[in-house]
Amino acid sequence: MTRPSQDEPTASNPHQVRDQVERTRQELGRTVEALAARTDIRGRAQEKAAEVKEQAAAKAGELKAEAVRATSRLQDKLPDPVRAQAAHGTRLARDNRTVLLAAAGAGVALWLLCRTKR
């Protein structure tokens, strides 16, 4: 059996001994929990991943809001004819999305074919 620490007086009656044992059990339980948490590498990694994911989502939201503000400022500075032409181009792209995607796919395929022949 171990000796009590210097800062904790020894118990003089059975009630004090029980209290001292209970305190020691609680301290030991907290110590074991802390050690178990430190050795749970997978759990710690998952917690860290969740934390990083949350931070990334928050940063992405900030960047998106800043991009919207910058786009709005740029659109306000554009002359009216340019703004109208850009809106017309956007409408055409949305209306012909399938054709646009097919042309982009064909361009990528052509680029890959030319690249592999070298």
C-alpha beads as a LAMMPS data file, in Angstrom:
LAMMPS data file: protein, C-alpha beads

118 atoms
117 bonds

1 atom types
1 bond types

-500.0 500.0 xlo xhi
-500.0 500.0 ylo yhi
-500.0 500.0 zlo zhi

Masses

1 110.0

Atoms # bond

1 1 1 0.000 0.000 0.000
2 1 1 1.229 3.495 -0.745
3 1 1 1.747 6.187 1.790
4 1 1 -0.439 9.306 1.737
5 1 1 1.073 12.391 0.169
6 1 1 2.670 14.997 2.397
7 1 1 -0.017 17.609 1.710
8 1 1 -2.919 15.327 2.692
9 1 1 -3.183 14.449 6.366
10 1 1 -3.851 10.858 7.381
11 1 1 -7.379 9.985 8.442
12 1 1 -8.058 9.420 12.109
13 1 1 -11.458 7.702 11.963
14 1 1 -13.263 5.304 9.579
15 1 1 -15.512 8.051 8.137
16 1 1 -12.496 10.138 7.159
17 1 1 -10.836 7.074 5.637
18 1 1 -13.920 6.410 3.491
19 1 1 -14.009 10.051 2.369
20 1 1 -10.327 9.945 1.561
21 1 1 -10.753 6.709 -0.415
22 1 1 -13.703 8.208 -2.326
23 1 1 -11.693 11.335 -3.215
24 1 1 -8.814 9.161 -4.346
25 1 1 -11.156 7.071 -6.529
26 1 1 -12.556 10.194 -8.140
27 1 1 -9.081 11.581 -8.825
28 1 1 -7.987 8.246 -10.238
29 1 1 -11.087 8.114 -12.459
30 1 1 -10.355 11.597 -13.832
31 1 1 -6.735 10.642 -14.417
32 1 1 -7.705 7.471 -16.280
33 1 1 -10.204 9.407 -18.421
34 1 1 -7.560 11.999 -19.267
35 1 1 -5.054 9.309 -20.206
36 1 1 -7.625 7.467 -22.301
37 1 1 -8.473 10.680 -24.129
38 1 1 -4.788 11.309 -24.843
39 1 1 -4.283 7.845 -26.283
40 1 1 -7.435 7.930 -28.437
41 1 1 -5.613 9.076 -31.566
42 1 1 -8.489 8.316 -33.912
43 1 1 -10.941 10.272 -31.765
44 1 1 -8.569 13.214 -31.501
45 1 1 -7.995 13.148 -35.255
46 1 1 -11.745 13.129 -35.906
47 1 1 -12.243 16.048 -33.525
48 1 1 -9.449 17.988 -35.227
49 1 1 -10.861 17.170 -38.674
50 1 1 -14.293 18.395 -37.624
51 1 1 -12.748 21.576 -36.250
52 1 1 -10.784 22.210 -39.446
53 1 1 -13.862 21.478 -41.556
54 1 1 -15.875 23.980 -39.550
55 1 1 -13.152 26.613 -39.926
56 1 1 -12.929 25.964 -43.668
57 1 1 -16.690 26.310 -44.056
58 1 1 -16.629 29.593 -42.164
59 1 1 -13.740 30.886 -44.288
60 1 1 -15.489 29.760 -47.485
61 1 1 -18.580 31.689 -46.443
62 1 1 -16.501 34.802 -45.807
63 1 1 -14.746 34.463 -49.165
64 1 1 -18.040 33.940 -50.975
65 1 1 -19.509 37.051 -49.376
66 1 1 -16.404 39.046 -50.326
67 1 1 -16.605 37.740 -53.912
68 1 1 -20.243 38.826 -54.122
69 1 1 -19.333 42.297 -52.847
70 1 1 -16.406 42.588 -55.295
71 1 1 -18.581 41.450 -58.205
72 1 1 -21.229 43.961 -57.262
73 1 1 -18.648 46.767 -57.114
74 1 1 -17.266 45.769 -60.521
75 1 1 -20.705 45.584 -62.090
76 1 1 -21.512 49.038 -60.763
77 1 1 -18.396 50.431 -62.483
78 1 1 -19.124 48.846 -65.876
79 1 1 -20.574 51.048 -68.606
80 1 1 -24.173 50.269 -69.516
81 1 1 -23.429 48.759 -72.977
82 1 1 -20.875 46.355 -71.515
83 1 1 -23.246 45.399 -68.704
84 1 1 -26.043 44.711 -71.196
85 1 1 -23.751 42.633 -73.411
86 1 1 -22.574 40.582 -70.390
87 1 1 -26.170 39.953 -69.326
88 1 1 -27.023 38.864 -72.873
89 1 1 -24.037 36.457 -72.931
90 1 1 -25.078 35.012 -69.572
91 1 1 -28.633 34.430 -70.806
92 1 1 -27.355 32.722 -73.971
93 1 1 -25.063 30.443 -71.947
94 1 1 -27.889 29.478 -69.600
95 1 1 -30.331 28.855 -72.447
96 1 1 -27.809 26.733 -74.380
97 1 1 -26.136 24.966 -71.488
98 1 1 -26.134 21.544 -73.191
99 1 1 -24.472 22.865 -76.336
100 1 1 -21.957 24.817 -74.286
101 1 1 -21.044 21.773 -72.168
102 1 1 -20.754 19.567 -75.256
103 1 1 -18.431 22.073 -76.926
104 1 1 -16.314 22.311 -73.759
105 1 1 -16.136 18.515 -73.549
106 1 1 -15.104 18.263 -77.191
107 1 1 -12.420 20.886 -76.627
108 1 1 -11.015 19.009 -73.642
109 1 1 -11.057 15.713 -75.572
110 1 1 -9.240 17.345 -78.502
111 1 1 -6.667 18.855 -76.167
112 1 1 -6.068 15.461 -74.508
113 1 1 -5.673 13.739 -77.883
114 1 1 -3.159 16.321 -79.062
115 1 1 -1.300 16.140 -75.787
116 1 1 -0.960 12.325 -75.790
117 1 1 0.388 12.242 -79.360
118 1 1 3.466 14.259 -78.391

Bonds

1 1 1 2
2 1 2 3
3 1 3 4
4 1 4 5
5 1 5 6
6 1 6 7
7 1 7 8
8 1 8 9
9 1 9 10
10 1 10 11
11 1 11 12
12 1 12 13
13 1 13 14
14 1 14 15
15 1 15 16
16 1 16 17
17 1 17 18
18 1 18 19
19 1 19 20
20 1 20 21
21 1 21 22
22 1 22 23
23 1 23 24
24 1 24 25
25 1 25 26
26 1 26 27
27 1 27 28
28 1 28 29
29 1 29 30
30 1 30 31
31 1 31 32
32 1 32 33
33 1 33 34
34 1 34 35
35 1 35 36
36 1 36 37
37 1 37 38
38 1 38 39
39 1 39 40
40 1 40 41
41 1 41 42
42 1 42 43
43 1 43 44
44 1 44 45
45 1 45 46
46 1 46 47
47 1 47 48
48 1 48 49
49 1 49 50
50 1 50 51
51 1 51 52
52 1 52 53
53 1 53 54
54 1 54 55
55 1 55 56
56 1 56 57
57 1 57 58
58 1 58 59
59 1 59 60
60 1 60 61
61 1 61 62
62 1 62 63
63 1 63 64
64 1 64 65
65 1 65 66
66 1 66 67
67 1 67 68
68 1 68 69
69 1 69 70
70 1 70 71
71 1 71 72
72 1 72 73
73 1 73 74
74 1 74 75
75 1 75 76
76 1 76 77
77 1 77 78
78 1 78 79
79 1 79 80
80 1 80 81
81 1 81 82
82 1 82 83
83 1 83 84
84 1 84 85
85 1 85 86
86 1 86 87
87 1 87 88
88 1 88 89
89 1 89 90
90 1 90 91
91 1 91 92
92 1 92 93
93 1 93 94
94 1 94 95
95 1 95 96
96 1 96 97
97 1 97 98
98 1 98 99
99 1 99 100
100 1 100 101
101 1 101 102
102 1 102 103
103 1 103 104
104 1 104 105
105 1 105 106
106 1 106 107
107 1 107 108
108 1 108 109
109 1 109 110
110 1 110 111
111 1 111 112
112 1 112 113
113 1 113 114
114 1 114 115
115 1 115 116
116 1 116 117
117 1 117 118
